[in-house]
């Protein structure tokens, strides 16, 4: 059986790279999902033109296909060095490295296919593609601190919280980062847990060389585990 063919329950699905022919299905799926959200801020709307770019040479869109229908997507964008929205500028990357920035963009799945770990599976696949392609080194994304499911999965994909910024008309966002060429290294025995809601304390740690690396759910609270980046590399 091909590696990109999986089974969940009674349904077989295939993870494939999507093309322009899937654009209408993607837009319909996005509309369906946004229509069910109580808090629209958790999932920013992506326009038809933006998806068209990612389906072309400016990105990658993976999809889970069941019976010829797109039931989930995970997308990446290559913003380009002259794009003012390139997250590398927010992170202070040198100008000559901005061309090597990739953004993990929107990911969503049909309500009938939630809880099937599609986000992680497609995220792992898209990161592997980007790493193998060797044109992207600096992988970035933004996540609303209140949007817990993709935050948990992104941290499991070795993305790290490196900054908290106000973006998208003043909304607080975690900025996550991973160097695909150079895995992070950590100081021994320097680990702390911070309440997910305590953004001020997290900001203090981030400004002192710490990074958020994992999500911890307890009975009455959620925490981000922070580790200190080693001064010897990473």
N, C-alpha and C positions, 0 to 999 in steps of 0.2 A: 504494500500500500504506500502511495507517495506520502512524503513527510508532511505535506500541506493539507492532507485530508484527515479530518478528525471526526470523532463521534461523541455527541452529548445526548444522553438519554436515547430516544429513538431517532434522532436527527443526525444525518451526516452533513458536515459542512466542510468547505474548502477555503483556505486562506490564499488569496491571490492578489497580485498587483492590479489595481483597477485602472481603467482608461476612460477617455472622454465618453464612450458609449454608456458608461454607468452614471453619468452626471445627473440625469433626471431621477434615478432611483435614490441617489445620495441626497438630493434636495428634498425629495418626498420624505425620506427617513428623518432628516433633520427637522422638518416641519412637524412631523408626528411627535417626535421626542420633545421639542420645545413647547408644543401645545399641552403637554402633560406636566411641565415643570411649574411648581409653585413659585420658585425663585429663579427668574430668567437670568439673573446676574451670574449664576453658577455655570452657565454654558453660553458663551458669546456666539452670536449668529455669524456664520461664515457665508459670504455672498456667493452667488453663482460664478462670478468672475474669479473670485479667489480660489474656489474649488477647481475651476478650469485651469488656472495656473499650476496648482499642485498636481493635477492629473497630467500635466505636460512636463516640460523640462525643469520647472522650478520647484519640483517636489516629488513626493511619493505618497500614494494613498493605497493602503492595503485594505482589503475587504474580506469579510466572511460571507460566503455564498451558500445558500440553502435552496435547493430546487430552482436555481437560476435567479434567485432574489438576493440582493444585498441586505444582510441583517445586522451588520456591524462594520464600522470603519475605524481606521487609525491613520492619521495623516502626518506628514512631515513637510516642512517648507525650507527651501534654500533662499533666504532673504536677499542675499547679495550684499556686497560691501558698501554700496551707495544707498542702501535702504535705511531711512532714519529710524525705522522700527526694528532694526537688527539688534537683538538683545546683547550682542557682543559689546555694543557701545555702552550699554547700561553697566556691564560688568568690567568696563575699562580695558578691553582687549586691545592690543596694538592694531593700527589701521591695516597692516598687511596680513592680519589673521582674520579679519572680518569676512573675507571670502570663504573661509573654512567653517563658518557658523551654520548650523542647522537648527531649526525650531521643531520641536514636537508640538504639533498643532492639535486641532480638535479630534476627539475620539468619542464615539457613541455607539450604542447598540439598541436594537429593537427591544421593547419591553418583554417580549416573549423569550428573549435570549439573555436576560440579565442573570447574574449569579453563575455564569458558566465560564468565568475566567478569560473571556475573549480579550479584554483590555490587556491583560498581562501577556497572553500568547502573541497577540499582534504587536504589542510594544517590543517584546523580546525579538520578534522577527524583523521589525523595521530597524531596530538598533543594530542587529547583526548585518543587515544589508548596508547600512550607512558605514559601519566599521570596515566592512570588506571593500566598499567602494573607494575608500581612502581619500575622498574629496572633502568630507566633513570630519573635523576634529573636535570642535566645540559644540556640544549638543545642549540646547537650552529649552526651557519651557516655563510657562507661568500657570499657576494654579491658585484658585481662591482658597484661602485657609479653611473655609467652611465646606468645601467640596471634598469630603473625606475619601470616598472610594478611589478617585484617580490619584489623590495624594498618597494613599497607602501603596497603591500599585506602582506609582512612579518611583517611590523610595525603594521598593523591592527590585526595580530595574536598575538600581545603582545610581539613579539621579540623586543629587544632594541639594538641599536648600542652602543657597549661598547669599541670598539677599531678600529683603522685604521692601517692596516699592509700591507707591501709589500709581496705578495705571488705569487706563480705560475710564477716563473722567473721574479720577479720584478713588477708585476701588483698590483696596489692599490686595496685593498678590504676592505669594511666594514666587521667587525666581529660582528655578532648579537648574543644575548644571552637571555635566559629566564630560571629562576629557577622554575621548575615545582612544587616544594614543598613550595616555599616561594615567594609570589607576591612582586614585588618591591614597596617600599614606597618612597614618594617624599616630598621634602621640600616645604612648602606652598609658593605660589607667586614667585617661582624661575623658570621662564620659559623664554627662549630666542629662537629666530629664526635665523638660520644661512643659508646663501646661500649654496645650495647643492654643488656647485663647490668649495667652500672655505674650502678645507680639512685642511689647516693649523689651521684655527680658530676652527674647529671642534676638531682637535687633542688636542688643548689647553684645551678645555672644558672637553674632555674625561679624560685627565690627572688630572683634578681637581674635579672628582667625579660626572660629569654630564653624562647623557645618552640620545641618540637620540630616541625619542618615537613616532614621527609621521611625515608624509610627507604632505607638503602644496604646492599646485600648484596655482600660481597666473598668471596673464596675460603674463608677460614677464620674469618670473623667478620661480624657484622652491626652496623650503626651507625645512630644517629639524628642527623640534621643539625639543629643548633640555630641560630636566628637571634635577634638582639637586637631586641626590639620598640622602634620609634621613640618617643621622648618627644614627638614632634610630632603624634602621632595613631596610631590603630590599636588 
